[in-house]
C-alpha cells in the first residue's frame, strides 16, 4: 500500500514536471514567431532545422537573422534567468521555512545590482578584471555583491544557530535600502550613456540578449540551479526543523552555505544580465506549494520550469503590448507580483491569527 502511494506521488510529480516542460517549449515556439517583425511558424521551424543541418526550407535571410541573432537568444536568456530566480526563491523559502522569503527581499538582488552598477560606471578603473575574466567579469562581480549582501543578512538574523525570519527580512530591507543609496551615488558620477542604460536596465530587460550572454548564463545559472535542485532531500528534512534534520544526518550548516552561495551566484549573474526583476522568486514556488504540496522533489525543478515560463510570458507581453516599442519586463512582473505579495501577506496574517 505504501509503495503504491509512493509510486502514485512520484508519477504525479513526473506528470506535473512534464506538463510544465511541454508548456515551456510551446511558449518558446510561440515566442519566436511573435514580435514587431512576425515570422510565420513554418518559416521559424525551417530556420531552426536548417541551423541543425536538416534541410533548407522556405524563409528569408532577414527572418533567419531576426530569429537566430535576436529572438532565440532572448528567449533562452529569459528561460535561464527566470528558471534561476524561481529555483533560488524556492530554495531560500525552504531553507528559512517561510513563504515570504525571496531573493529581492533579503538583499541578494540589490547586492548584485550594486556591484554590477559599480563595475559598469567605474569598470575602466579596473582593466585587469577584463583581461583576466573577459566577458565573465560583470557576472562574477554581481555574484560577489549578491553573496556579500546575503551573508551579511544571514549573520545579522542568526541567533544561537537559528535564523530569526523577522530579523532576516528587516536586515534584507535595510541592506536593500543601503544598496539603493549607493547605486544612486554611483550613478551620480555616470555619463549620459551609462545613465540612460541604467534607467532601462534597473526596470529589468532581456532585450540585450546575445549568444555570449546565453553561454555565460548556461554555465553560471543552469549548473548552480542543478546543484540547488540536488539539495531536495536536505531541504525536505529541514522543513521539519533544523534539530530534527541534524539528527537525521543532515549537515545543516553545509546545506545553508550551499544554498546561499548558489542562490547568490544565480541571482547575481541574472541581475548583471537583465537588471532587477522582482517577484518571480516569490510567486513561482508559492504557486507550486499551494497546488501540489511542499515536497522539494517537485517544488525545486518545478520552480525552475515555471519561473522560466513566467519570465518568458512576461517578456512576450513586454514586447507585444506596445509594439513596435517595448516595455521593461520588470514592469510586467511587478504588476503581476505586487497584488500576489499583498495577498500572501494577508494570507499568512490570517493563518497566524
One Martini backbone bead per residue (centre of mass of N, CA, C, O) as a GRO file, in nm:
protein
  353
    1UNK     BB    1   0.060   0.061  -0.023
    2UNK     BB    2   0.300   0.256   0.015
    3UNK     BB    3   0.421   0.204  -0.264
    4UNK     BB    4   0.175   0.305  -0.425
    5UNK     BB    5   0.178   0.594  -0.312
    6UNK     BB    6   0.465   0.662  -0.402
    7UNK     BB    7   0.417   0.610  -0.702
    8UNK     BB    8   0.187   0.814  -0.736
    9UNK     BB    9   0.349   1.065  -0.655
   10UNK     BB   10   0.574   1.039  -0.868
   11UNK     BB   11   0.384   1.047  -1.113
   12UNK     BB   12   0.266   1.326  -1.055
   13UNK     BB   13   0.532   1.483  -1.064
   14UNK     BB   14   0.611   1.401  -1.352
   15UNK     BB   15   0.360   1.526  -1.485
   16UNK     BB   16   0.402   1.817  -1.400
   17UNK     BB   17   0.683   1.851  -1.531
   18UNK     BB   18   0.592   1.780  -1.818
   19UNK     BB   19   0.386   2.009  -1.851
   20UNK     BB   20   0.584   2.240  -1.803
   21UNK     BB   21   0.779   2.168  -2.032
   22UNK     BB   22   0.575   2.181  -2.266
   23UNK     BB   23   0.482   2.472  -2.213
   24UNK     BB   24   0.761   2.601  -2.260
   25UNK     BB   25   0.801   2.509  -2.552
   26UNK     BB   26   0.542   2.639  -2.669
   27UNK     BB   27   0.612   2.929  -2.587
   28UNK     BB   28   0.876   2.944  -2.744
   29UNK     BB   29   0.753   2.896  -3.026
   30UNK     BB   30   0.568   3.144  -3.012
   31UNK     BB   31   0.789   3.368  -2.956
   32UNK     BB   32   0.949   3.338  -3.237
   33UNK     BB   33   0.688   3.463  -3.409
   34UNK     BB   34   0.657   3.710  -3.216
   35UNK     BB   35   0.648   4.061  -3.318
   36UNK     BB   36   0.748   4.330  -3.497
   37UNK     BB   37   0.870   4.067  -3.655
   38UNK     BB   38   0.710   3.843  -3.812
   39UNK     BB   39   0.708   3.473  -3.804
   40UNK     BB   40   0.637   3.209  -3.948
   41UNK     BB   41   0.619   2.899  -3.825
   42UNK     BB   42   0.742   2.742  -4.063
   43UNK     BB   43   0.994   2.921  -4.087
   44UNK     BB   44   1.104   2.877  -3.802
   45UNK     BB   45   1.147   2.572  -3.827
   46UNK     BB   46   1.339   2.588  -4.073
   47UNK     BB   47   1.561   2.748  -3.932
   48UNK     BB   48   1.624   2.546  -3.707
   49UNK     BB   49   1.687   2.303  -3.894
   50UNK     BB   50   1.917   2.443  -4.058
   51UNK     BB   51   2.109   2.473  -3.807
   52UNK     BB   52   2.112   2.140  -3.793
   53UNK     BB   53   2.124   2.034  -4.103
   54UNK     BB   54   1.799   2.020  -4.184
   55UNK     BB   55   1.765   2.139  -4.442
   56UNK     BB   56   1.615   2.454  -4.572
   57UNK     BB   57   1.362   2.571  -4.676
   58UNK     BB   58   1.133   2.858  -4.611
   59UNK     BB   59   1.321   3.164  -4.609
   60UNK     BB   60   1.459   3.449  -4.500
   61UNK     BB   61   1.734   3.619  -4.402
   62UNK     BB   62   1.590   3.809  -4.206
   63UNK     BB   63   1.446   3.591  -4.041
   64UNK     BB   64   1.702   3.443  -3.951
   65UNK     BB   65   1.836   3.681  -3.801
   66UNK     BB   66   1.613   3.745  -3.599
   67UNK     BB   67   1.593   3.464  -3.469
   68UNK     BB   68   1.906   3.392  -3.413
   69UNK     BB   69   2.016   3.690  -3.300
   70UNK     BB   70   1.754   3.779  -3.114
   71UNK     BB   71   1.513   3.588  -3.018
   72UNK     BB   72   1.649   3.326  -2.909
   73UNK     BB   73   1.841   3.448  -2.695
   74UNK     BB   74   1.611   3.582  -2.536
   75UNK     BB   75   1.457   3.325  -2.458
   76UNK     BB   76   1.692   3.173  -2.318
   77UNK     BB   77   1.753   3.390  -2.105
   78UNK     BB   78   1.472   3.386  -1.975
   79UNK     BB   79   1.484   3.092  -1.889
   80UNK     BB   80   1.738   3.106  -1.706
   81UNK     BB   81   1.658   3.343  -1.521
   82UNK     BB   82   1.375   3.248  -1.435
   83UNK     BB   83   1.466   2.973  -1.326
   84UNK     BB   84   1.671   3.082  -1.120
   85UNK     BB   85   1.472   3.251  -0.952
   86UNK     BB   86   1.278   3.022  -0.879
   87UNK     BB   87   1.480   2.820  -0.737
   88UNK     BB   88   1.591   3.023  -0.530
   89UNK     BB   89   1.327   3.089  -0.388
   90UNK     BB   90   1.260   2.797  -0.304
   91UNK     BB   91   1.519   2.744  -0.137
   92UNK     BB   92   1.492   2.983   0.064
   93UNK     BB   93   1.217   2.905   0.174
   94UNK     BB   94   1.309   2.624   0.273
   95UNK     BB   95   1.545   2.710   0.456
   96UNK     BB   96   1.350   2.932   0.628
   97UNK     BB   97   1.049   2.857   0.643
   98UNK     BB   98   0.929   3.093   0.429
   99UNK     BB   99   0.713   3.251   0.190
  100UNK     BB  100   0.854   3.557   0.203
  101UNK     BB  101   1.102   3.462   0.082
  102UNK     BB  102   1.335   3.652  -0.130
  103UNK     BB  103   1.593   3.768  -0.307
  104UNK     BB  104   1.497   4.072  -0.287
  105UNK     BB  105   1.436   4.079   0.035
  106UNK     BB  106   1.754   3.972   0.119
  107UNK     BB  107   1.966   4.133  -0.096
  108UNK     BB  108   2.069   3.992  -0.356
  109UNK     BB  109   1.983   4.182  -0.588
  110UNK     BB  110   2.106   4.449  -0.476
  111UNK     BB  111   2.398   4.352  -0.460
  112UNK     BB  112   2.429   4.286  -0.760
  113UNK     BB  113   2.351   4.570  -0.865
  114UNK     BB  114   2.569   4.735  -0.727
  115UNK     BB  115   2.821   4.593  -0.852
  116UNK     BB  116   2.734   4.632  -1.145
  117UNK     BB  117   2.730   4.943  -1.145
  118UNK     BB  118   3.019   4.988  -1.057
  119UNK     BB  119   3.140   4.845  -1.304
  120UNK     BB  120   3.007   5.018  -1.526
  121UNK     BB  121   3.120   5.299  -1.421
  122UNK     BB  122   3.432   5.187  -1.300
  123UNK     BB  123   3.572   4.965  -1.486
  124UNK     BB  124   3.816   5.130  -1.613
  125UNK     BB  125   3.982   5.109  -1.330
  126UNK     BB  126   3.970   4.768  -1.394
  127UNK     BB  127   4.128   4.617  -1.646
  128UNK     BB  128   4.216   4.337  -1.521
  129UNK     BB  129   3.942   4.199  -1.520
  130UNK     BB  130   3.908   4.173  -1.827
  131UNK     BB  131   4.173   4.013  -1.878
  132UNK     BB  132   4.096   3.766  -1.696
  133UNK     BB  133   3.754   3.729  -1.743
  134UNK     BB  134   3.613   3.901  -1.936
  135UNK     BB  135   3.274   3.834  -1.983
  136UNK     BB  136   3.269   3.742  -1.662
  137UNK     BB  137   3.303   3.997  -1.487
  138UNK     BB  138   3.014   4.102  -1.425
  139UNK     BB  139   2.887   3.842  -1.304
  140UNK     BB  140   3.101   3.809  -1.074
  141UNK     BB  141   3.056   4.079  -0.936
  142UNK     BB  142   2.754   4.035  -0.877
  143UNK     BB  143   2.791   3.783  -0.706
  144UNK     BB  144   2.953   3.916  -0.479
  145UNK     BB  145   2.732   4.114  -0.394
  146UNK     BB  146   2.514   3.903  -0.325
  147UNK     BB  147   2.684   3.744  -0.116
  148UNK     BB  148   2.738   3.967   0.085
  149UNK     BB  149   2.446   4.035   0.154
  150UNK     BB  150   2.344   3.747   0.240
  151UNK     BB  151   2.555   3.708   0.467
  152UNK     BB  152   2.478   3.953   0.635
  153UNK     BB  153   2.185   3.877   0.680
  154UNK     BB  154   2.237   3.603   0.811
  155UNK     BB  155   2.411   3.705   1.053
  156UNK     BB  156   2.192   3.905   1.170
  157UNK     BB  157   1.964   3.659   1.195
  158UNK     BB  158   2.157   3.498   1.378
  159UNK     BB  159   2.063   3.285   1.668
  160UNK     BB  160   2.205   3.032   1.801
  161UNK     BB  161   2.175   2.882   1.503
  162UNK     BB  162   1.922   3.065   1.439
  163UNK     BB  163   1.663   3.195   1.229
  164UNK     BB  164   1.524   3.512   1.212
  165UNK     BB  165   1.285   3.619   1.001
  166UNK     BB  166   1.242   3.911   1.083
  167UNK     BB  167   1.544   3.988   1.071
  168UNK     BB  168   1.593   3.903   0.781
  169UNK     BB  169   1.399   4.109   0.646
  170UNK     BB  170   1.508   4.366   0.781
  171UNK     BB  171   1.798   4.335   0.676
  172UNK     BB  172   1.719   4.331   0.377
  173UNK     BB  173   1.591   4.611   0.368
  174UNK     BB  174   1.840   4.770   0.464
  175UNK     BB  175   2.040   4.673   0.237
  176UNK     BB  176   1.866   4.766   0.001
  177UNK     BB  177   1.871   5.067   0.073
  178UNK     BB  178   2.179   5.099   0.069
  179UNK     BB  179   2.221   5.005  -0.220
  180UNK     BB  180   2.045   5.224  -0.350
  181UNK     BB  181   2.219   5.463  -0.254
  182UNK     BB  182   2.487   5.366  -0.392
  183UNK     BB  183   2.376   5.366  -0.676
  184UNK     BB  184   2.310   5.668  -0.684
  185UNK     BB  185   2.605   5.756  -0.641
  186UNK     BB  186   2.721   5.621  -0.893
  187UNK     BB  187   2.531   5.764  -1.103
  188UNK     BB  188   2.634   6.055  -1.049
  189UNK     BB  189   2.916   5.965  -1.217
  190UNK     BB  190   2.772   5.924  -1.474
  191UNK     BB  191   2.705   5.917  -1.785
  192UNK     BB  192   2.456   5.938  -2.012
  193UNK     BB  193   2.472   5.650  -2.120
  194UNK     BB  194   2.473   5.502  -1.846
  195UNK     BB  195   2.209   5.627  -1.742
  196UNK     BB  196   2.022   5.518  -1.963
  197UNK     BB  197   2.084   5.218  -1.922
  198UNK     BB  198   2.004   5.202  -1.621
  199UNK     BB  199   1.707   5.283  -1.633
  200UNK     BB  200   1.622   5.027  -1.797
  201UNK     BB  201   1.772   4.803  -1.634
  202UNK     BB  202   1.626   4.853  -1.351
  203UNK     BB  203   1.342   4.724  -1.483
  204UNK     BB  204   1.414   4.518  -1.680
  205UNK     BB  205   1.600   4.328  -1.940
  206UNK     BB  206   1.628   4.111  -2.252
  207UNK     BB  207   1.716   4.278  -2.517
  208UNK     BB  208   2.048   4.221  -2.477
  209UNK     BB  209   2.063   3.955  -2.601
  210UNK     BB  210   2.312   3.694  -2.646
  211UNK     BB  211   2.524   3.432  -2.692
  212UNK     BB  212   2.722   3.510  -2.468
  213UNK     BB  213   2.513   3.527  -2.240
  214UNK     BB  214   2.403   3.241  -2.268
  215UNK     BB  215   2.667   3.094  -2.200
  216UNK     BB  216   2.703   3.214  -1.919
  217UNK     BB  217   2.426   3.126  -1.805
  218UNK     BB  218   2.468   2.825  -1.844
  219UNK     BB  219   2.703   2.812  -1.635
  220UNK     BB  220   2.598   3.031  -1.389
  221UNK     BB  221   2.289   2.903  -1.370
  222UNK     BB  222   2.227   2.608  -1.441
  223UNK     BB  223   2.431   2.453  -1.262
  224UNK     BB  224   2.352   2.576  -0.985
  225UNK     BB  225   2.054   2.488  -1.007
  226UNK     BB  226   2.116   2.183  -0.999
  227UNK     BB  227   2.246   2.191  -0.716
  228UNK     BB  228   1.991   2.284  -0.573
  229UNK     BB  229   1.805   2.050  -0.658
  230UNK     BB  230   1.994   1.833  -0.509
  231UNK     BB  231   1.870   1.946  -0.213
  232UNK     BB  232   1.585   1.819  -0.155
  233UNK     BB  233   1.629   1.633   0.089
  234UNK     BB  234   1.741   1.846   0.288
  235UNK     BB  235   1.493   2.039   0.268
  236UNK     BB  236   1.288   1.835   0.371
  237UNK     BB  237   1.425   1.804   0.649
  238UNK     BB  238   1.417   2.114   0.730
  239UNK     BB  239   1.100   2.143   0.745
  240UNK     BB  240   1.104   2.005   1.054
  241UNK     BB  241   1.389   2.106   1.136
  242UNK     BB  242   1.712   2.141   1.237
  243UNK     BB  243   1.737   1.926   1.457
  244UNK     BB  244   1.604   1.695   1.302
  245UNK     BB  245   1.798   1.701   1.061
  246UNK     BB  246   2.054   1.641   1.222
  247UNK     BB  247   1.947   1.357   1.330
  248UNK     BB  248   1.928   1.261   1.012
  249UNK     BB  249   2.229   1.364   0.889
  250UNK     BB  250   2.230   1.670   0.842
  251UNK     BB  251   2.430   1.932   0.719
  252UNK     BB  252   2.316   2.230   0.783
  253UNK     BB  253   2.543   2.435   0.722
  254UNK     BB  254   2.613   2.330   0.442
  255UNK     BB  255   2.338   2.378   0.315
  256UNK     BB  256   2.327   2.680   0.359
  257UNK     BB  257   2.583   2.754   0.196
  258UNK     BB  258   2.498   2.634  -0.072
  259UNK     BB  259   2.233   2.793  -0.114
  260UNK     BB  260   2.348   3.078  -0.079
  261UNK     BB  261   2.571   3.065  -0.292
  262UNK     BB  262   2.401   2.975  -0.542
  263UNK     BB  263   2.189   3.199  -0.527
  264UNK     BB  264   2.386   3.434  -0.560
  265UNK     BB  265   2.489   3.347  -0.836
  266UNK     BB  266   2.224   3.337  -0.995
  267UNK     BB  267   2.119   3.626  -0.928
  268UNK     BB  268   2.368   3.795  -0.997
  269UNK     BB  269   2.384   3.713  -1.295
  270UNK     BB  270   2.098   3.793  -1.374
  271UNK     BB  271   2.124   4.095  -1.299
  272UNK     BB  272   2.367   4.160  -1.493
  273UNK     BB  273   2.177   4.094  -1.760
  274UNK     BB  274   1.859   4.217  -1.671
  275UNK     BB  275   1.831   4.310  -1.402
  276UNK     BB  276   1.572   4.387  -1.192
  277UNK     BB  277   1.357   4.105  -1.104
  278UNK     BB  278   1.059   4.071  -0.957
  279UNK     BB  279   0.869   3.797  -0.786
  280UNK     BB  280   0.946   3.521  -0.906
  281UNK     BB  281   1.067   3.392  -0.634
  282UNK     BB  282   0.776   3.412  -0.496
  283UNK     BB  283   0.545   3.299  -0.675
  284UNK     BB  284   0.625   3.019  -0.785
  285UNK     BB  285   0.663   2.835  -0.528
  286UNK     BB  286   0.384   2.898  -0.407
  287UNK     BB  287   0.207   2.779  -0.628
  288UNK     BB  288   0.315   2.490  -0.600
  289UNK     BB  289   0.243   2.446  -0.301
  290UNK     BB  290  -0.063   2.498  -0.329
  291UNK     BB  291  -0.106   2.265  -0.556
  292UNK     BB  292   0.135   2.013  -0.462
  293UNK     BB  293   0.307   2.092  -0.234
  294UNK     BB  294   0.635   2.070  -0.036
  295UNK     BB  295   0.797   1.895  -0.222
  296UNK     BB  296   1.123   1.938  -0.347
  297UNK     BB  297   1.114   1.735  -0.584
  298UNK     BB  298   0.911   1.946  -0.725
  299UNK     BB  299   0.960   2.249  -0.651
  300UNK     BB  300   1.239   2.298  -0.778
  301UNK     BB  301   1.201   2.214  -1.079
  302UNK     BB  302   0.927   2.362  -1.107
  303UNK     BB  303   1.042   2.649  -1.059
  304UNK     BB  304   1.217   2.659  -1.305
  305UNK     BB  305   0.994   2.617  -1.520
  306UNK     BB  306   0.792   2.840  -1.421
  307UNK     BB  307   0.991   3.076  -1.427
  308UNK     BB  308   1.051   3.054  -1.729
  309UNK     BB  309   0.757   3.092  -1.819
  310UNK     BB  310   0.697   3.367  -1.685
  311UNK     BB  311   0.929   3.535  -1.819
  312UNK     BB  312   0.850   3.473  -2.108
  313UNK     BB  313   0.563   3.587  -2.090
  314UNK     BB  314   0.648   3.873  -2.003
  315UNK     BB  315   0.822   3.930  -2.256
  316UNK     BB  316   0.597   3.898  -2.463
  317UNK     BB  317   0.430   4.132  -2.353
  318UNK     BB  318   0.651   4.359  -2.357
  319UNK     BB  319   0.684   4.322  -2.697
  320UNK     BB  320   0.346   4.357  -2.774
  321UNK     BB  321   0.167   4.578  -2.636
  322UNK     BB  322   0.371   4.832  -2.772
  323UNK     BB  323   0.399   4.809  -3.059
  324UNK     BB  324   0.735   4.852  -3.139
  325UNK     BB  325   0.768   4.876  -2.860
  326UNK     BB  326   0.897   4.843  -2.513
  327UNK     BB  327   0.871   4.694  -2.213
  328UNK     BB  328   0.973   4.648  -1.917
  329UNK     BB  329   0.971   4.347  -1.754
  330UNK     BB  330   0.943   4.452  -1.455
  331UNK     BB  331   0.657   4.564  -1.487
  332UNK     BB  332   0.508   4.298  -1.527
  333UNK     BB  333   0.601   4.151  -1.264
  334UNK     BB  334   0.491   4.371  -1.071
  335UNK     BB  335   0.191   4.357  -1.152
  336UNK     BB  336   0.172   4.053  -1.071
  337UNK     BB  337   0.324   4.049  -0.778
  338UNK     BB  338   0.204   4.259  -0.582
  339UNK     BB  339  -0.080   4.137  -0.527
  340UNK     BB  340   0.031   3.863  -0.433
  341UNK     BB  341   0.193   3.970  -0.190
  342UNK     BB  342  -0.047   4.090  -0.039
  343UNK     BB  343  -0.203   3.826  -0.017
  344UNK     BB  344   0.017   3.668   0.136
  345UNK     BB  345   0.022   3.842   0.389
  346UNK     BB  346  -0.279   3.801   0.461
  347UNK     BB  347  -0.264   3.492   0.476
  348UNK     BB  348  -0.051   3.471   0.702
  349UNK     BB  349  -0.208   3.642   0.905
  350UNK     BB  350  -0.454   3.451   0.921
  351UNK     BB  351  -0.296   3.195   1.020
  352UNK     BB  352  -0.174   3.353   1.287
  353UNK     BB  353  -0.469   3.431   1.426
   0.00000   0.00000   0.00000
